[in-house]
Amino acid sequence: MKKWMSLLLVCIAFSMWPAQAKDLNVVFIPKSRDQDFWTFMRQGVERAMREDGHVQLTWRGPAYNDDIDSQIQILRIYSRPEVDAIIIASTDRARLVEPVRQAAAMGIKVVVVDSAVDGNAQANFVTTDNYAAGALAAEHLAKLLNRQGTVAVLRTIPGSGSTDDRANGFIDHLKKNAPHVAIVADEYGGGTRGKAARGAATLLEKYPQVDGIFAVNESTSDGMLRALRLTGLAGKKKFIGFDTTEFLLDGLKRQEIHGLVVQDPRQMGYQAMRAALAAAKGAAIKPALILTEAVMVTRENYQKPEVRSLLTP
């Protein structure tokens, strides 16, 4: 009898223990695997995971940010019942609409990060204010050119929401605030460093006298710097890039790049994971649009502690 009573008490004790929180299954689909930007962002994602303590993460993206078909395929592969939330950085704002809608229709909470998806199936969109970041680049370049001269814009691929917003913010700001700075070229260079370098070389060949250049992301900035060095024009053109790598920082230190617009991908990743977990738990974060800031990094401020923290993973 005593043995049975002891067993009963043990069972009662176990039943009174708080239930363990279920691990949530979250899939993160970046634009690519070939850019330092995603290393920064993953650090922010993992910080949010540690704070929650009950997250299983799958991280899988295409090799390059112009491989839209592969990203769509990855999204479809992971649109399955056991997945609680998907975070995706869209390679194409229009072509991702239907796959995102299908995932959401299955009850999966979708959070878009960095680059927009059209439609309203997603729970949240976490991004830099890219239009404002483009305007920031335009104002800095206009000052470097004494508000006159010619400039060229090197974009990455059509349909990339974040980078097109940057280019459009850049162009609109110059037209409104620096009318004597003429935009003589606005071209797409491609989605990889190699393609961007070839696109940049072609642009420089077509417009050898251009005074200033704006490249809209990491790969186009990388490609443009390589093309400028190859043609002997590095340091001779006023050049504003976007995002940061050791290679681009080297260009900044050598005064071959005259400014880098740098985002806070750690904060974007952190906020995107928080939003995904909240949505999966039925408590979506409002407002749906979550904006983070960008800063202009120059040779004069890159060693300041608050700036240095944004420059290396």
N, C-alpha and C positions, 0 to 999 in steps of 0.2 A: 504493500500500500504506500509506504514512504517513497519507494522508487517511482511509482506512478505519479505521486504528488510532486516530486522533484522534476520529473519530465514535463508535467503540466506547467509548472512555474517557469521552466526554461522556455517552453513554447510561448507562454504569455509574454515573457520578456522580449523574445525575438519579434513578436507581433507589434510591440510598442516602439520598436526602433523606427526612426524616420526612414521612409522609402528613399533609396538612392535615386538622384536625378538621372534621367535617361540621357545618354550621350546623343547629341544631335549630329547628324551626318550632313556636312557642308562640303560642297564642291566649289572650288575656285578655278575659273577658266580665264587666264590672262590672255592678252593679245599675242604674246610670243614668249619664246624662251631665250632670246638672244639679246636682251637689253637689261642693263643694270637697274633700270626703273623698277622692274618687278621684284628684284632682290630687296629693295627698300620697302616695297609694298607688303611683301610677305612678312617682314619684321613687324609691321603694324598689325597684320592679321594675327600673327602668333601672340602678340601682346594681348589682344582681345580674347583669344582662346585661353590664355593662362588665367585671365581674370574670371572667366566663366567656369572653367575647369571641367566642362562636360561636352567637349566637341571632338568629333572625328573629322579630320580634314583630308580631302583629296585635292591635289593641286595638279592640274593638267591643262596645257595649252598647246597651240600649234608652234611649230619651230619659228615661223616668221609672221610678222603682223600683216602681211598681205595674203596669207593663206586662209581666206574666208571660208572656203569649203571645209577645210579641216576643223575650223572652230565650230561651224554648224554641226558637223558630224559628232564632235566631242560633246556638244550640248545635248544632242539627241541621245547619245549613248547614256548619259547620266540623268536623263529625264525619266526616272523610274521610281516606283513607290517608296523604296527604302531611303531615298534622298529627301532631306527636310528642307534644304535651301541651296540655291546656286547663286554664286557671285560671278558676274561676267563682265569683262572689259571688252566691249564690242569692237570688232574689226570693221563692221559695216552697219550703220544705223538703220538702214532700210531692210537689208537681207536677213537681219537677226530678228525682225519683228515677229514673224510667224513661229519660228522655233521657241522664242521666249514665251509667246502666248500659249503654245502647246504645253510647255513645262508648267506654267502657272495654272493652266486648266486641270492639270493632274494634282493640284494642291501643293506643289512645290513653291516656296517663296523665293522670288527672284529679286536680287539686288544688282543693279548695274553700277559699275564703278569706272571712273576715268573718262569713258567715251560713250556717248549717248546711244540709246536704242529708241527709235520712234515708237509711238503707241503708249499705252498706259497699263500694261500687264505687270510691270515691275512694282515692287513695294517701295523701293527707294532708288534714288540716283545720287551717288556720291562722286563729286568731281571738283577739280579746280575751276574757278571762274575763268574759263579759257578765253572768252571774248575780252575780258579785262586784262588778262595776261598778254594777249596779242597787242592791245593798246599800250601796255607798259613797254613792250619791245619797241613799238613804233615811236613813242615819245623819246626813249633813250637814243634810238638811232637818229631821229630828227635833230636832237641836240648835238650829236657827234658830227652831223653834216651841216651844222649851222643853218638848219631848216631850208636847205636847198640842195638840189642834185637829183640823182637817179637811184632807184633801188629795185632789187629783185626779190621775189618770194619763192622759196623752195618748199613745196608741200610734200607730203608722203604719198598716200593713195586716195583716190576718190572715195567718198562715203565714210571716211573716218571722222566722226563727229567732233572729237576733241581738237584735232589738228586743223580741221576746216574752220572751227570757231576761232582758233588763234589767228589764222591767216585773215579771216574776215574782220576780226577786231583790229588787227594791224592795219589793214587797208583802209577801213572806215576812219580810223583815228587820223591817219595821214591826210586823207581827203578833207577832213574837217578842220584839222589843226595845223597842218603843214602843207598847204596847197602848192608850194613851190618845190616840194619833193615829189618827183614823178615816178610812178610805178611802171617800169618798162617791161617787167617779166613776172608772171605768176604761173608757175609750172609745177607739175607733179614729178617727183624724182624716183619714187618706188619705195617699197616697204622694207628693204634690207639695206645694210650698210653698203654692200657692193653695188646694188642698183642705185642707191642714192649718190654714191661717188660718181658713177657714170652719168647720172642725170645732172649732177652739179657741174661736171666737166663740160657737158654739152651746153649748159646754160652759160658758163663762162666763155665758151667759144663763141656763142651767139651774141653775147653782150659783154665784150672785153672791157669796155669803158665804164661799166656800172660802178657807182660810188659806194653803195651799201647793199647788204644782203641780210635777209632774215630767213632762218631755217626753223621749221616748226616743231621738231621733236629730236629725240636722241639720235636716231639713225640718219636723218637728213643733216643734222649738225655735224655728225661724224663724217658723213660723205662729203659735205662741203669743205670741211677743214682739210681733208685729204686732197681734194681737187685743187684747193688754193695752194697747198704746198707743192703739189705736182707741177702746177703751172707757174710757180714762182711769184704768186700774187698774195701769199699769206702775209698779213700785216699791212698790205697796201689797200685793201678794201675794208671798210667798216663793216664788221660782221657781228650780228647778234644771233646766238644759238638758243636752244631750248633743252632743258634737262642737263644732267651732269654725269660724266664718267671721268676716270683718271686721264684719259686721252684728251677730253675736252678741257679739263682743268689745266692740263699742260699747255694747251693752246691759249687759254686765258692768261696764264703766267707769262707766256712769250709775247703777249699783246698781238696775237694773231686772231683771237676772239676778243671783242670789246664789250661783251656782256653776255651772260647766260641767264635766261629766265628759268628759275628753279622752282619746282613744285614741292609739295610735302607728301610724297607717296606713302610714307609711313602712316601719317594721319589719315589719308584716304583709306588705306587698308584697314586700319583700326576701326574707323567709323563704318566701313562697309560690313565688316564682320559683326560689329555690334548691331547694326540694322538687320542683318540676316538672322541673327539669333533672336532678336526681339520679334521679328515677323513670324519666325517659326514657332515662337511661344504664344502667338496671338496678341502681341502688344506692339504693333508696328510703331516705329519712331516717326514723329511728325515735326516739321514738314517733310514731305517726300523728297524734296531737293535739299541735299546737304553740300554746301560749298566750302572749299578750302582755298587758302590764298597761295599766291606765287610771289617770289621776290626777285629783284634784279641783282645778280651777283656780278661784281666787277673786280678788277685787280686791286681796287682800293678797299673793298670790304670783305673779300673772301676769307680772310683770316680771323674775322670776328667770331667769337664762340657760337653766337646764335646762328650765324651763317654756316660755319664749318659743320655743324650738326646735320645740315641738309645735303652735304656734298659727298659723304662717304658712307657706304652701307655699314 
